[in-house]
Amino acid sequence: MSRKILFFILILVGFSLSMHLDGIPKANGEAVTKQFHSNLLNPTLALFAEPIRGDANGDGQINGGDVVYLMVYLYRVGPPPPTLINGDANGDGMVNIADMVYLINYLFRDGPPPPG
């Protein structure tokens, strides 16, 4: 997959996510924006769970939702990953676009898994 195609996919996912998030109505008629609730773990259990590198949303598995979560965090000012380990998929000590690309390569191009 070329870089242009990968970039195009990221743009489409970000656009469709922003369309979805901006259209959620509140009870008083306003729209909810910049809210993303994908952590499905029980908060009590999450305190004792070992963080999984690359599991940005903290749901216990690495999938496309983690790429979207990182995109929302980095470009839509969404909530941060539960821990640095969760968001730092490539293990370089930072959470940035490189982690999104690393996860996409791992999930869709048979790239290496996040380091242990």
Rosetta constraint file for C-alpha pairs under 8 A:
AtomPair CA 1 CA 5 HARMONIC 6.44 0.50
AtomPair CA 1 CA 6 HARMONIC 6.75 0.50
AtomPair CA 1 CA 109 HARMONIC 7.92 0.50
AtomPair CA 2 CA 6 HARMONIC 6.35 0.50
AtomPair CA 3 CA 7 HARMONIC 5.98 0.50
AtomPair CA 4 CA 8 HARMONIC 6.09 0.50
AtomPair CA 5 CA 9 HARMONIC 6.19 0.50
AtomPair CA 6 CA 10 HARMONIC 6.32 0.50
AtomPair CA 7 CA 11 HARMONIC 6.22 0.50
AtomPair CA 8 CA 12 HARMONIC 6.21 0.50
AtomPair CA 9 CA 13 HARMONIC 6.14 0.50
AtomPair CA 10 CA 14 HARMONIC 6.06 0.50
AtomPair CA 11 CA 15 HARMONIC 6.02 0.50
AtomPair CA 12 CA 16 HARMONIC 6.06 0.50
AtomPair CA 13 CA 17 HARMONIC 6.00 0.50
AtomPair CA 13 CA 68 HARMONIC 7.37 0.50
AtomPair CA 14 CA 18 HARMONIC 6.06 0.50
AtomPair CA 14 CA 68 HARMONIC 7.45 0.50
AtomPair CA 14 CA 71 HARMONIC 6.99 0.50
AtomPair CA 14 CA 72 HARMONIC 7.71 0.50
AtomPair CA 15 CA 19 HARMONIC 6.18 0.50
AtomPair CA 16 CA 20 HARMONIC 6.18 0.50
AtomPair CA 17 CA 21 HARMONIC 6.08 0.50
AtomPair CA 18 CA 22 HARMONIC 5.94 0.50
AtomPair CA 19 CA 23 HARMONIC 6.35 0.50
AtomPair CA 20 CA 24 HARMONIC 6.94 0.50
AtomPair CA 21 CA 32 HARMONIC 6.98 0.50
AtomPair CA 21 CA 33 HARMONIC 5.71 0.50
AtomPair CA 21 CA 34 HARMONIC 6.65 0.50
AtomPair CA 21 CA 35 HARMONIC 7.05 0.50
AtomPair CA 21 CA 36 HARMONIC 7.81 0.50
AtomPair CA 22 CA 31 HARMONIC 6.32 0.50
AtomPair CA 22 CA 32 HARMONIC 6.20 0.50
AtomPair CA 22 CA 33 HARMONIC 5.05 0.50
AtomPair CA 22 CA 34 HARMONIC 7.56 0.50
AtomPair CA 23 CA 31 HARMONIC 6.05 0.50
AtomPair CA 23 CA 32 HARMONIC 7.10 0.50
AtomPair CA 23 CA 33 HARMONIC 7.84 0.50
AtomPair CA 24 CA 31 HARMONIC 5.55 0.50
AtomPair CA 24 CA 32 HARMONIC 5.42 0.50
AtomPair CA 24 CA 33 HARMONIC 7.55 0.50
AtomPair CA 25 CA 29 HARMONIC 6.02 0.50
AtomPair CA 25 CA 30 HARMONIC 5.87 0.50
AtomPair CA 25 CA 31 HARMONIC 4.52 0.50
AtomPair CA 25 CA 32 HARMONIC 5.98 0.50
AtomPair CA 26 CA 30 HARMONIC 5.35 0.50
AtomPair CA 26 CA 31 HARMONIC 5.66 0.50
AtomPair CA 26 CA 32 HARMONIC 6.13 0.50
AtomPair CA 34 CA 76 HARMONIC 6.53 0.50
AtomPair CA 34 CA 77 HARMONIC 6.94 0.50
AtomPair CA 34 CA 78 HARMONIC 5.89 0.50
AtomPair CA 35 CA 78 HARMONIC 6.60 0.50
AtomPair CA 35 CA 79 HARMONIC 7.92 0.50
AtomPair CA 36 CA 69 HARMONIC 7.81 0.50
AtomPair CA 36 CA 72 HARMONIC 7.91 0.50
AtomPair CA 36 CA 78 HARMONIC 6.77 0.50
AtomPair CA 36 CA 79 HARMONIC 7.41 0.50
AtomPair CA 38 CA 57 HARMONIC 6.11 0.50
AtomPair CA 38 CA 59 HARMONIC 7.22 0.50
AtomPair CA 38 CA 69 HARMONIC 7.96 0.50
AtomPair CA 39 CA 57 HARMONIC 5.57 0.50
AtomPair CA 39 CA 58 HARMONIC 5.57 0.50
AtomPair CA 39 CA 59 HARMONIC 5.13 0.50
AtomPair CA 40 CA 58 HARMONIC 7.80 0.50
AtomPair CA 40 CA 59 HARMONIC 5.54 0.50
AtomPair CA 41 CA 45 HARMONIC 6.96 0.50
AtomPair CA 41 CA 46 HARMONIC 6.16 0.50
AtomPair CA 41 CA 58 HARMONIC 7.36 0.50
AtomPair CA 41 CA 59 HARMONIC 5.76 0.50
AtomPair CA 41 CA 60 HARMONIC 7.65 0.50
AtomPair CA 42 CA 46 HARMONIC 6.11 0.50
AtomPair CA 43 CA 47 HARMONIC 6.52 0.50
AtomPair CA 44 CA 48 HARMONIC 7.39 0.50
AtomPair CA 45 CA 49 HARMONIC 6.28 0.50
AtomPair CA 51 CA 55 HARMONIC 7.73 0.50
AtomPair CA 51 CA 58 HARMONIC 7.54 0.50
AtomPair CA 51 CA 83 HARMONIC 7.21 0.50
AtomPair CA 51 CA 85 HARMONIC 6.44 0.50
AtomPair CA 51 CA 86 HARMONIC 6.00 0.50
AtomPair CA 52 CA 58 HARMONIC 7.71 0.50
AtomPair CA 52 CA 60 HARMONIC 7.10 0.50
AtomPair CA 52 CA 61 HARMONIC 7.83 0.50
AtomPair CA 52 CA 85 HARMONIC 6.75 0.50
AtomPair CA 52 CA 86 HARMONIC 5.59 0.50
AtomPair CA 53 CA 85 HARMONIC 4.99 0.50
AtomPair CA 53 CA 86 HARMONIC 4.65 0.50
AtomPair CA 53 CA 87 HARMONIC 6.83 0.50
AtomPair CA 53 CA 88 HARMONIC 6.36 0.50
AtomPair CA 53 CA 89 HARMONIC 5.40 0.50
AtomPair CA 53 CA 91 HARMONIC 7.81 0.50
AtomPair CA 53 CA 114 HARMONIC 6.08 0.50
AtomPair CA 53 CA 115 HARMONIC 7.15 0.50
AtomPair CA 53 CA 116 HARMONIC 7.01 0.50
AtomPair CA 54 CA 62 HARMONIC 6.29 0.50
AtomPair CA 54 CA 66 HARMONIC 7.22 0.50
AtomPair CA 54 CA 85 HARMONIC 7.15 0.50
AtomPair CA 54 CA 86 HARMONIC 5.08 0.50
AtomPair CA 54 CA 87 HARMONIC 5.58 0.50
AtomPair CA 54 CA 88 HARMONIC 6.04 0.50
AtomPair CA 54 CA 89 HARMONIC 3.98 0.50
AtomPair CA 54 CA 90 HARMONIC 7.61 0.50
AtomPair CA 54 CA 99 HARMONIC 7.76 0.50
AtomPair CA 54 CA 103 HARMONIC 7.00 0.50
AtomPair CA 54 CA 114 HARMONIC 6.21 0.50
AtomPair CA 55 CA 59 HARMONIC 6.95 0.50
AtomPair CA 55 CA 60 HARMONIC 6.60 0.50
AtomPair CA 55 CA 61 HARMONIC 5.95 0.50
AtomPair CA 55 CA 62 HARMONIC 5.00 0.50
AtomPair CA 55 CA 63 HARMONIC 7.73 0.50
AtomPair CA 55 CA 66 HARMONIC 5.89 0.50
AtomPair CA 55 CA 86 HARMONIC 4.89 0.50
AtomPair CA 55 CA 87 HARMONIC 6.60 0.50
AtomPair CA 55 CA 89 HARMONIC 7.68 0.50
AtomPair CA 56 CA 62 HARMONIC 7.94 0.50
AtomPair CA 56 CA 66 HARMONIC 4.94 0.50
AtomPair CA 56 CA 67 HARMONIC 7.59 0.50
AtomPair CA 56 CA 69 HARMONIC 6.47 0.50
AtomPair CA 56 CA 70 HARMONIC 6.50 0.50
AtomPair CA 56 CA 81 HARMONIC 5.13 0.50
AtomPair CA 56 CA 82 HARMONIC 7.26 0.50
AtomPair CA 56 CA 86 HARMONIC 4.64 0.50
AtomPair CA 56 CA 87 HARMONIC 4.47 0.50
AtomPair CA 56 CA 88 HARMONIC 7.83 0.50
AtomPair CA 57 CA 65 HARMONIC 7.36 0.50
AtomPair CA 57 CA 66 HARMONIC 5.62 0.50
AtomPair CA 57 CA 69 HARMONIC 6.06 0.50
AtomPair CA 57 CA 81 HARMONIC 5.81 0.50
AtomPair CA 57 CA 82 HARMONIC 7.05 0.50
AtomPair CA 57 CA 86 HARMONIC 7.41 0.50
AtomPair CA 57 CA 87 HARMONIC 7.95 0.50
AtomPair CA 58 CA 81 HARMONIC 7.13 0.50
AtomPair CA 58 CA 82 HARMONIC 6.31 0.50
AtomPair CA 58 CA 86 HARMONIC 6.77 0.50
AtomPair CA 62 CA 66 HARMONIC 6.43 0.50
AtomPair CA 63 CA 67 HARMONIC 7.37 0.50
AtomPair CA 63 CA 107 HARMONIC 6.91 0.50
AtomPair CA 64 CA 68 HARMONIC 6.47 0.50
AtomPair CA 64 CA 104 HARMONIC 7.73 0.50
AtomPair CA 64 CA 107 HARMONIC 7.56 0.50
AtomPair CA 65 CA 69 HARMONIC 5.99 0.50
AtomPair CA 66 CA 70 HARMONIC 6.18 0.50
AtomPair CA 67 CA 71 HARMONIC 6.25 0.50
AtomPair CA 67 CA 100 HARMONIC 5.39 0.50
AtomPair CA 67 CA 103 HARMONIC 6.61 0.50
AtomPair CA 67 CA 104 HARMONIC 7.15 0.50
AtomPair CA 68 CA 72 HARMONIC 6.19 0.50
AtomPair CA 69 CA 73 HARMONIC 6.13 0.50
AtomPair CA 69 CA 78 HARMONIC 7.94 0.50
AtomPair CA 70 CA 74 HARMONIC 5.97 0.50
AtomPair CA 70 CA 81 HARMONIC 7.73 0.50
AtomPair CA 70 CA 87 HARMONIC 7.14 0.50
AtomPair CA 70 CA 96 HARMONIC 7.99 0.50
AtomPair CA 70 CA 100 HARMONIC 6.60 0.50
AtomPair CA 71 CA 75 HARMONIC 5.74 0.50
AtomPair CA 71 CA 76 HARMONIC 7.28 0.50
AtomPair CA 71 CA 97 HARMONIC 7.88 0.50
AtomPair CA 71 CA 100 HARMONIC 7.38 0.50
AtomPair CA 72 CA 76 HARMONIC 4.73 0.50
AtomPair CA 72 CA 77 HARMONIC 6.37 0.50
AtomPair CA 72 CA 78 HARMONIC 5.18 0.50
AtomPair CA 72 CA 79 HARMONIC 7.95 0.50
AtomPair CA 73 CA 77 HARMONIC 5.08 0.50
AtomPair CA 73 CA 78 HARMONIC 4.07 0.50
AtomPair CA 73 CA 79 HARMONIC 5.68 0.50
AtomPair CA 73 CA 80 HARMONIC 5.79 0.50
AtomPair CA 73 CA 81 HARMONIC 7.87 0.50
AtomPair CA 74 CA 78 HARMONIC 7.18 0.50
AtomPair CA 74 CA 96 HARMONIC 7.02 0.50
AtomPair CA 74 CA 97 HARMONIC 7.76 0.50
AtomPair CA 81 CA 86 HARMONIC 6.04 0.50
AtomPair CA 81 CA 87 HARMONIC 5.42 0.50
AtomPair CA 82 CA 86 HARMONIC 6.49 0.50
AtomPair CA 82 CA 87 HARMONIC 7.82 0.50
AtomPair CA 83 CA 87 HARMONIC 6.78 0.50
AtomPair CA 84 CA 88 HARMONIC 5.85 0.50
AtomPair CA 84 CA 93 HARMONIC 7.61 0.50
AtomPair CA 84 CA 94 HARMONIC 7.55 0.50
AtomPair CA 84 CA 95 HARMONIC 7.25 0.50
AtomPair CA 85 CA 89 HARMONIC 7.29 0.50
AtomPair CA 85 CA 91 HARMONIC 7.68 0.50
AtomPair CA 87 CA 95 HARMONIC 5.65 0.50
AtomPair CA 87 CA 99 HARMONIC 7.31 0.50
AtomPair CA 88 CA 92 HARMONIC 6.92 0.50
AtomPair CA 88 CA 93 HARMONIC 6.38 0.50
AtomPair CA 88 CA 94 HARMONIC 5.88 0.50
AtomPair CA 88 CA 95 HARMONIC 5.02 0.50
AtomPair CA 88 CA 96 HARMONIC 7.82 0.50
AtomPair CA 88 CA 99 HARMONIC 6.02 0.50
AtomPair CA 89 CA 95 HARMONIC 7.88 0.50
AtomPair CA 89 CA 99 HARMONIC 5.02 0.50
AtomPair CA 89 CA 100 HARMONIC 7.69 0.50
AtomPair CA 89 CA 102 HARMONIC 6.66 0.50
AtomPair CA 89 CA 103 HARMONIC 6.64 0.50
AtomPair CA 89 CA 114 HARMONIC 5.41 0.50
AtomPair CA 89 CA 115 HARMONIC 7.57 0.50
AtomPair CA 90 CA 98 HARMONIC 7.44 0.50
AtomPair CA 90 CA 99 HARMONIC 5.65 0.50
AtomPair CA 90 CA 102 HARMONIC 6.20 0.50
AtomPair CA 90 CA 114 HARMONIC 5.75 0.50
AtomPair CA 90 CA 115 HARMONIC 6.71 0.50
AtomPair CA 91 CA 114 HARMONIC 7.31 0.50
AtomPair CA 91 CA 115 HARMONIC 6.39 0.50
AtomPair CA 95 CA 99 HARMONIC 6.36 0.50
AtomPair CA 96 CA 100 HARMONIC 7.23 0.50
AtomPair CA 97 CA 101 HARMONIC 6.39 0.50
AtomPair CA 98 CA 102 HARMONIC 6.03 0.50
AtomPair CA 99 CA 103 HARMONIC 6.19 0.50
AtomPair CA 100 CA 104 HARMONIC 6.23 0.50
AtomPair CA 101 CA 105 HARMONIC 6.15 0.50
AtomPair CA 102 CA 106 HARMONIC 6.16 0.50
AtomPair CA 102 CA 111 HARMONIC 7.76 0.50
AtomPair CA 102 CA 114 HARMONIC 7.98 0.50
AtomPair CA 103 CA 107 HARMONIC 5.96 0.50
AtomPair CA 103 CA 114 HARMONIC 7.79 0.50
AtomPair CA 104 CA 108 HARMONIC 5.70 0.50
AtomPair CA 104 CA 109 HARMONIC 7.21 0.50
AtomPair CA 105 CA 109 HARMONIC 4.75 0.50
AtomPair CA 105 CA 110 HARMONIC 6.36 0.50
AtomPair CA 105 CA 111 HARMONIC 4.91 0.50
AtomPair CA 105 CA 112 HARMONIC 7.74 0.50
AtomPair CA 106 CA 110 HARMONIC 5.23 0.50
AtomPair CA 106 CA 111 HARMONIC 4.06 0.50
AtomPair CA 106 CA 112 HARMONIC 5.61 0.50
AtomPair CA 106 CA 113 HARMONIC 5.75 0.50
AtomPair CA 106 CA 114 HARMONIC 7.82 0.50
AtomPair CA 107 CA 111 HARMONIC 7.20 0.50
